[in-house]
Amino acid sequence: MKYLYSEKMKNNEQLKLLQKYQIEYQNKLYNQKLIGITVYDWDNYNKFLIILNSIIRNHIDEIYKNKKKIKDSIHVLLKNQIRLKTWKYLSLKKRKMILRSKKLMDQRQIDDDMYLKLLK
């Protein structure tokens, strides 16, 4: 789970960097448009921004997948903790029953021995 959390942090940082880079690139394109840009350069800027948007969308999808994995892992962990607590409780109860039964059997044996001694 630590790995998933560290991946989440890393992915969020990468997403912020990509989005910052996207804004910078859009600003460069805007400034180029103001001073004049060739169709070829504008096409290159535009294609790059489309690719960058696609990368950002894919990155966001990865972040959501990672969040789901974390949520599922936490759910499984909690479920297993509940099972473990239940098992410990039932195990303790069973040991107490066994110990009580053993004590009763020992006491019965002692009583039987006493009874036999009295009969002799």
C-alpha positions as CSV (number, residue, x, y, z in Angstrom):
1,M,0.0,0.0,0.0
2,K,3.0,2.3,0.6
3,Y,4.0,1.7,-3.0
4,L,0.6,2.7,-4.2
5,Y,0.6,5.9,-2.1
6,S,4.1,6.9,-3.3
7,E,2.9,6.2,-6.9
8,K,-0.1,8.5,-6.3
9,M,2.2,11.3,-5.0
10,K,4.6,10.8,-8.0
11,N,1.8,10.8,-10.5
12,N,0.2,14.0,-9.0
13,E,3.6,15.7,-9.2
14,Q,4.1,14.6,-12.8
15,L,0.6,15.8,-13.7
16,K,1.3,19.2,-12.2
17,L,4.5,19.4,-14.2
18,L,2.7,18.4,-17.4
19,Q,0.0,20.9,-16.9
20,K,2.5,23.7,-16.1
21,Y,4.4,22.8,-19.3
22,Q,1.1,22.9,-21.2
23,I,0.3,26.4,-19.9
24,E,3.8,27.6,-20.8
25,Y,3.6,26.1,-24.3
26,Q,0.1,27.7,-24.8
27,N,1.5,31.0,-23.7
28,K,4.4,30.6,-26.2
29,L,1.9,29.9,-29.0
30,Y,-0.2,32.9,-28.0
31,N,2.9,35.2,-28.0
32,Q,4.0,33.8,-31.4
33,K,0.6,34.5,-32.8
34,L,0.8,38.1,-31.6
35,I,4.1,38.7,-33.4
36,G,3.3,36.6,-36.3
37,I,3.7,32.8,-36.9
38,T,4.0,30.8,-40.0
39,V,1.4,28.1,-40.8
40,Y,4.0,25.4,-40.4
41,D,5.1,26.6,-36.9
42,W,1.4,27.0,-35.9
43,D,0.7,23.5,-37.1
44,N,3.7,22.1,-35.1
45,Y,2.6,24.0,-31.9
46,N,-1.0,22.7,-32.4
47,K,0.1,19.1,-33.0
48,F,2.4,19.2,-29.9
49,L,-0.4,20.6,-27.8
50,I,-2.8,17.9,-29.0
51,I,-0.2,15.3,-28.0
52,L,0.4,16.9,-24.7
53,N,-3.3,17.0,-24.0
54,S,-3.5,13.3,-24.8
55,I,-0.6,12.6,-22.4
56,I,-2.3,14.6,-19.7
57,R,-5.6,12.8,-20.1
58,N,-3.8,9.4,-20.0
59,H,-2.0,10.6,-16.9
60,I,-5.2,11.6,-15.2
61,D,-6.6,8.1,-16.1
62,E,-3.6,6.5,-14.4
63,I,-4.2,8.7,-11.3
64,Y,-7.8,7.5,-11.1
65,K,-6.8,3.9,-11.6
66,N,-4.2,4.3,-8.8
67,K,-6.9,5.9,-6.5
68,K,-9.2,2.9,-7.2
69,K,-6.3,0.5,-6.4
70,I,-5.7,2.4,-3.1
71,K,-9.4,2.4,-2.2
72,D,-9.7,-1.3,-3.0
73,S,-6.5,-2.1,-1.0
74,I,-7.8,-0.2,2.0
75,H,-11.1,-2.1,1.7
76,V,-9.4,-5.4,1.6
77,L,-7.1,-4.5,4.5
78,L,-10.1,-3.5,6.6
79,K,-12.0,-6.6,5.7
80,N,-9.0,-8.7,6.6
81,Q,-8.5,-6.9,9.9
82,I,-12.1,-7.6,10.8
83,R,-11.6,-11.3,9.9
84,L,-8.5,-11.4,12.0
85,K,-10.1,-9.8,15.0
86,T,-13.1,-12.2,14.6
87,W,-10.7,-15.2,14.4
88,K,-8.8,-14.1,17.4
89,Y,-12.0,-13.6,19.4
90,L,-13.3,-17.0,18.4
91,S,-10.0,-18.6,19.0
92,L,-9.8,-17.1,22.5
93,K,-13.3,-18.2,23.2
94,K,-12.5,-21.7,22.0
95,R,-9.4,-21.9,24.1
96,K,-11.4,-20.9,27.2
97,M,-14.0,-23.5,26.4
98,I,-11.3,-26.2,26.1
99,L,-9.6,-25.1,29.3
100,R,-13.0,-25.1,31.1
101,S,-13.8,-28.5,29.7
102,K,-10.4,-29.8,30.7
103,K,-10.8,-28.4,34.2
104,L,-14.2,-30.1,34.5
105,M,-12.8,-33.4,33.3
106,D,-9.9,-33.1,35.8
107,Q,-12.3,-32.3,38.5
108,R,-14.5,-35.2,37.5
109,Q,-11.5,-37.5,37.5
110,I,-10.6,-36.3,41.0
111,D,-14.2,-36.8,42.2
112,D,-14.3,-40.3,40.7
113,D,-11.0,-41.1,42.4
114,M,-12.4,-39.8,45.7
115,Y,-15.5,-41.8,45.2
116,L,-13.6,-45.0,44.5
117,K,-11.5,-44.4,47.6
118,L,-14.6,-44.1,49.7
119,L,-16.0,-47.3,48.3
120,K,-13.0,-49.3,49.3
